[in-house]
Amino acid sequence: MEKPITRKQHGFTDYSYIPLVAAAPVLASFENEPTAVTLTRVLSGSILASSLFTRAEWGLVKALPFKAHLAADTAVGVLAASAPWLFGFANNTRARNTFLAIGAFGIMAGLLSKPEEMP
């Protein structure tokens, strides 16, 4: 299957994902769920670190191979999608649905990006 997301497009999605996930508790109104709020900060921070260290046009340090970055995105997406049940906030509909969307986005970004390393 031809993967539609280029490495440059993936960088744009990463740097868009970071502030949106960090702001999710306010945007989706689940500020009263401290575990979910903390987890949004951890997820956005981990994607920021991963992005800054990825060997791509948009990486600052260029140490992490792009294929490893994609694997990490997929793993973080799976974690985010399962987080409501793993961390006990599945009864909060807004937080649960937000994490399902965050997870789906991460999984799709990881699986639908072309795994071409930067020359």
N, C-alpha and C positions, 0 to 999 in steps of 0.2 A: 504494500500500500504506500502510495506517495504521501509523505507527510507535508502538510501545508504551511507549517510555521517555520520561518527561517530563523537563524541564530540572532539576527538583528531584531526581528519582530519579537522574539522571545525575551530579549533584553528589555524592550519597551513594556511587555506585559509584566515582567518582574518588577520594574520600577513603578508601575501603576498599581500592582498588587500590594506593595509594601504599605503605602499610606491608607489604602482602602481597608485592608485588614486591621491596621492599627486603629482606624476610626470606626470600625464595625460596631462596637458596643453602643456608640452614640447614634450612628446611622440607623441601626436596627433596634434601638431601644432595649438593650439588655445590660445596662450599666449596673443593675442590681444583682448580677450574677458574677461574683468576684473571680471564681475559677475560670469562667469563660473569658472575662476581661483580661486576666493575666495571660491566658493562653493566646489571645490575639496578639498581645505584645511579644510573646515568645516566638510565635510563628512569623510575624512581620520582621522581627529582629534576625531570625535565622535566615530568612530569605534575603534580607539586606546583606548579611555577612557572606552568604553563598554567592550572591550576585557580584559583590565587590571583589571576591577572590577568584571568580571564574575566568578562564582563559578564553575571552571573547572580546569583541570590540568595546563593549560597555563595562568590562571588568577593570578594576583599578589596579589590582595586584597581579592578575593573570597566572595564578598558581593551580587552580582546580580545573581539570579537563572538563570540557563542555558535556561530554557523555556522563561524567560523574555528577555534574550539576543537574542533568535531566533525571538521573536516577534518584537524586535527593529530592527533587521537586515531586516526583511520583510518590516517594515514601512519605513526604510531608503531607501530600494530599490524602493518602490513605489514613494517616494519623489524624488529620483534621476531620475527615468524614466519620471516623469512629470515636472522636473525642467526646461527644455528648454522653456516650455510654461508658467510656473508659473513665471519665472524670466526673460523672454523676450529675450532669445538667440536662439530660435528655427531656425532662419534663418542662423545661423552659422552651416553648415553641420557637420563639424568636432566635434564641441562641442556637438551638439545635439546627434549625433550618439554615441559619447563616453559616454554621460550620459544615453542613452538608454541601452548600454552594461553594464555600472556600475549598473544600476537599475535591469536589468535582472539577473546579478550575485548575487546581494543582495537578491532579491526575491527567487531565486533558493537556495541559501545558507540557508536562513531562513526556507524555506518549505521542503527541502530535507534532512535536518539534523535530526538524531534521537534525540528526546527531552528527553533523559535520564539524570536525574540529577546526579551529582557526589555524591557518598556515604559519 
